[in-house]
Amino acid sequence: MSRKPASYEEILERTVPDPSGAYRPSRDERRRATHLNDAAIHPMTPHEHVLAKRIRTALQADVRIGDTAESVEIVIQGGIVYLTGLVAGPGTIAVIEDIIGEVHGVERIISDLVIPNRSEGER
């Protein structure tokens, strides 16, 4: 027994490879970008800018991550901290998240930090 599609959009995705000829993000890309399309997303308030500055200061003060702090983009939405950027490795991500987690006012961290593919740079 097959499941009934939830919407016209789902039927279209399953049956027509490229319905409009335009670029369309995949289901996974849309899922990863959900927080960007959230109605609650807003320009950072003065309080959020202060929190971002405290986070940036804490990152710059920690010698374990060095100059990596400059490559991390920080966006605050309420008490949620969104991180993007390139970092040296998984250990660096863990250290960054630990440092940010200790900053007063941070409720949650959503990290989209990326480790560059080293094989591409060695060609």
Wavefront OBJ file of the C-alpha trace (Angstrom):
o trace
v 0.000 0.000 0.000
v 1.540 3.307 -1.022
v 1.346 6.440 1.016
v -0.799 9.281 -0.285
v 1.366 12.333 -1.166
v 0.987 15.174 1.298
v 0.763 17.978 -1.254
v 0.849 18.956 -4.886
v 4.478 20.031 -4.315
v 5.384 16.484 -3.237
v 3.629 14.954 -6.259
v 5.484 17.377 -8.523
v 8.842 16.499 -6.932
v 8.263 12.770 -7.393
v 6.987 12.806 -10.958
v 8.474 15.752 -12.863
v 12.284 15.994 -12.868
v 12.435 19.727 -13.616
v 8.912 21.183 -13.717
v 9.781 24.816 -14.374
v 13.303 24.639 -15.762
v 14.467 26.891 -12.915
v 16.911 25.954 -10.178
v 15.142 24.420 -7.253
v 16.889 23.422 -4.011
v 16.697 19.779 -3.025
v 14.578 18.603 -0.117
v 17.730 18.323 2.043
v 18.848 21.842 1.112
v 15.417 23.191 2.051
v 15.504 21.277 5.356
v 18.982 22.653 6.218
v 17.844 26.192 5.386
v 14.653 26.027 7.446
v 15.985 28.348 10.137
v 16.770 30.961 7.459
v 13.137 30.986 6.323
v 11.676 31.028 9.817
v 9.221 33.877 10.360
v 10.940 34.608 13.681
v 14.214 35.573 11.966
v 14.766 39.315 12.252
v 17.594 41.842 12.081
v 19.651 41.639 15.257
v 18.467 43.897 18.063
v 20.858 46.061 20.119
v 20.758 43.422 22.894
v 21.658 40.702 20.363
v 24.547 42.829 19.044
v 25.877 43.144 22.604
v 25.666 39.360 23.041
v 27.442 38.832 19.704
v 30.208 41.210 20.813
v 30.615 39.307 24.125
v 30.848 36.047 22.168
v 33.391 37.513 19.722
v 35.501 38.822 22.644
v 35.413 35.415 24.375
v 36.500 33.671 21.168
v 39.344 36.123 20.497
v 40.600 35.789 24.080
v 41.001 32.003 23.850
v 44.448 30.974 22.578
v 43.257 27.487 21.551
v 41.482 28.764 18.442
v 43.812 31.619 17.459
v 42.847 33.526 14.317
v 39.994 31.104 13.565
v 37.669 33.377 15.557
v 37.823 35.920 12.724
v 36.457 33.423 10.188
v 33.378 32.581 12.277
v 30.226 34.529 11.473
v 27.881 34.984 14.422
v 24.164 35.759 14.142
v 21.955 35.959 17.237
v 18.193 35.412 17.223
v 16.849 35.671 20.757
v 19.184 33.450 22.760
v 19.995 31.247 19.772
v 23.472 31.629 18.273
v 23.895 30.694 14.590
v 27.493 30.001 13.536
v 28.863 29.770 10.002
v 32.387 29.766 8.612
v 35.471 27.649 7.988
v 37.486 26.129 10.835
v 40.593 23.928 11.084
v 38.950 20.737 12.367
v 36.328 19.062 14.543
v 38.305 19.859 17.702
v 38.141 23.537 16.856
v 34.368 23.321 16.420
v 34.033 21.709 19.850
v 36.215 24.377 21.489
v 34.257 27.200 19.812
v 30.940 25.713 20.943
v 32.267 25.245 24.498
v 33.461 28.854 24.698
v 30.172 30.216 23.359
v 28.156 27.954 25.651
v 29.795 29.631 28.667
v 28.719 33.146 27.604
v 25.804 34.450 29.672
v 22.664 34.829 27.550
v 23.334 31.958 25.129
v 20.444 29.501 25.205
v 21.269 27.336 22.191
v 23.930 27.034 19.498
v 23.204 26.047 15.898
v 26.524 25.400 14.199
v 27.025 25.287 10.458
v 30.814 25.498 10.816
v 32.643 23.678 8.019
v 36.017 21.981 7.829
v 37.602 22.661 4.415
v 38.327 19.676 2.191
v 42.115 19.391 2.392
v 42.407 17.259 -0.781
v 41.150 20.143 -2.941
v 43.950 22.430 -1.738
v 46.681 19.835 -2.386
v 46.126 19.561 -6.136
l 1 2 3 4 5 6 7 8 9 10 11 12 13 14 15 16 17 18 19 20 21 22 23 24 25 26 27 28 29 30 31 32 33 34 35 36 37 38 39 40 41 42 43 44 45 46 47 48 49 50 51 52 53 54 55 56 57 58 59 60 61 62 63 64 65 66 67 68 69 70 71 72 73 74 75 76 77 78 79 80 81 82 83 84 85 86 87 88 89 90 91 92 93 94 95 96 97 98 99 100 101 102 103 104 105 106 107 108 109 110 111 112 113 114 115 116 117 118 119 120 121 122 123
